[in-house]
Amino acid sequence: MEFKDAMAQRHSVRAFSDKPVSDELLTELLTTATTSPSWSNTQPYMIAVAKGAVLEDLRETLPPMFDELIALAKGSKIKQIKAKLTNDGIPDGDFRPVTDYPRDLQPRRNATGHELYKLLGIDRADKSGRHQQMRENFRFFNAPVALFIFVHEGLDVYSPLDAGIFLQSLMLAATDAGLGTCAQGALALWRSPLEKHFNIPKHYKLLCGLSLGYEADETINRFKPERAPLEELLVPLK
Ligand SMILES: Cc1cc2nc3c(=O)[nH]c(=O)nc-3n(C[C@H](O)[C@H](O)[C@H](O)COP(=O)(O)O)c2cc1C
């Protein structure tokens, strides 16, 4: 595939078919992504690959945790304090999830969410419909493979920067091979369910997840959110 076509065709896939991804292809895609540049070639990231029984266990474990979290957020202050004290149902990821968006970024976030729910026919007031859609994150949108990206804590912002470059390489390689991907910050909410399956070095912190597989023919996959005009991204001259 031409580079420009891969760039144009990559989009976040939020519904995957049941078609499996072979181990050979997965290794090939990850190997391609290892050619990415990084700070002093330190490659300050590690990837946990979840498939088969491990993935199915996570697919069962995570959605009820998300349900509980939402119930807690809607529940009484007393319940929230209790949960915090006991760590019960509280996300135990390594990074603080983004909940309050900066005022200048909020309009872009709102426009994207609005467009997505409009396409899906989910009304603004339909909290249950939105919940169900968000919950799909924790089912990996039915993908046969989920990856979890960890970054070395010792390189400050450069570890996540390098991991981001790695992720984009991987997503483009997947597009080139006819596969779909969705990077997912949502999958960084909980670290403990991953500890059950993987030996994760303590100094590697969970940055995000990525679902990978073959795209299903579903409306949601036709979502193509607009980008800000280039001028908005250029720092003006004095
Ligand atoms: C770091 C990162 C985290 C993301 N987290 C999520 C997520 O948790 N759930 C989701 O559905 N999409 C997630 N996305 C996908 C973005 O919403 C998507 O990239 C953006 O809306 C642009 O759409 P496109 O990827 O289809 O071009 C994430 C993307 C990135 C790069």
The ligand as a Tripos MOL2 file, in Angstrom:
@<TRIPOS>MOLECULE
LIG
   31    33     1     0     0
SMALL
NO_CHARGES

@<TRIPOS>ATOM
      1 C1         -3.6580    7.6190   22.9650 C.3       1 LIG1
      2 C2         -5.0310    7.3660   22.3980 C.ar      1 LIG1
      3 C3         -6.0500    6.9180   23.2330 C.ar      1 LIG1
      4 C4         -7.3130    6.6370   22.7190 C.ar      1 LIG1
      5 N1         -8.2790    6.1160   23.5380 N.ar      1 LIG1
      6 C5         -9.4440    5.6930   23.0040 C.ar      1 LIG1
      7 C6        -10.3710    4.9690   23.8070 C.ar      1 LIG1
      8 O1        -10.1570    4.7060   24.9890 O.2       1 LIG1
      9 N2        -11.5120    4.5400   23.2140 N.ar      1 LIG1
     10 C7        -11.7970    4.7850   21.8930 C.ar      1 LIG1
     11 O2        -12.8470    4.3530   21.4110 O.2       1 LIG1
     12 N3        -10.9250    5.4790   21.1090 N.ar      1 LIG1
     13 C8         -9.7480    5.9120   21.6270 C.ar      1 LIG1
     14 N4         -8.8250    6.5500   20.8340 N.ar      1 LIG1
     15 C9         -9.1240    6.8020   19.4280 C.3       1 LIG1
     16 C10        -9.4070    8.2820   19.1620 C.3       1 LIG1
     17 O3        -10.6820    8.6080   19.6290 O.3       1 LIG1
     18 C11        -9.2600    8.5220   17.6610 C.3       1 LIG1
     19 O4         -7.9170    8.2990   17.2890 O.3       1 LIG1
     20 C12        -9.6640    9.9210   17.2450 C.3       1 LIG1
     21 O5        -11.0250   10.1600   17.5050 O.3       1 LIG1
     22 C13        -9.3960   10.1330   15.7490 C.3       1 LIG1
     23 O6        -10.0980    9.1820   14.9990 O.3       1 LIG1
     24 P1         -9.3820    8.1420   14.0250 P.3       1 LIG1
     25 O7         -8.3850    7.3490   14.8280 O.co2     1 LIG1
     26 O8        -10.4930    7.2680   13.5170 O.co2     1 LIG1
     27 O9         -8.7000    8.9070   12.9380 O.co2     1 LIG1
     28 C14        -7.5730    6.8560   21.3390 C.ar      1 LIG1
     29 C15        -6.5450    7.3210   20.5080 C.ar      1 LIG1
     30 C16        -5.2890    7.5620   21.0160 C.ar      1 LIG1
     31 C17        -4.1920    8.0090   20.0860 C.3       1 LIG1
@<TRIPOS>BOND
     1     1     2 1
     2     2     3 ar
     3     2    30 ar
     4     3     4 ar
     5     4     5 ar
     6     4    28 ar
     7     5     6 ar
     8     6     7 ar
     9     6    13 1
    10     7     8 2
    11     7     9 ar
    12     9    10 ar
    13    10    11 2
    14    10    12 ar
    15    12    13 ar
    16    13    14 ar
    17    14    15 1
    18    14    28 ar
    19    15    16 1
    20    16    17 1
    21    16    18 1
    22    18    19 1
    23    18    20 1
    24    20    21 1
    25    20    22 1
    26    22    23 1
    27    23    24 1
    28    24    25 2
    29    24    26 1
    30    24    27 1
    31    28    29 ar
    32    29    30 ar
    33    30    31 1
@<TRIPOS>SUBSTRUCTURE
     1 LIG1         1 GROUP 0 **** ****
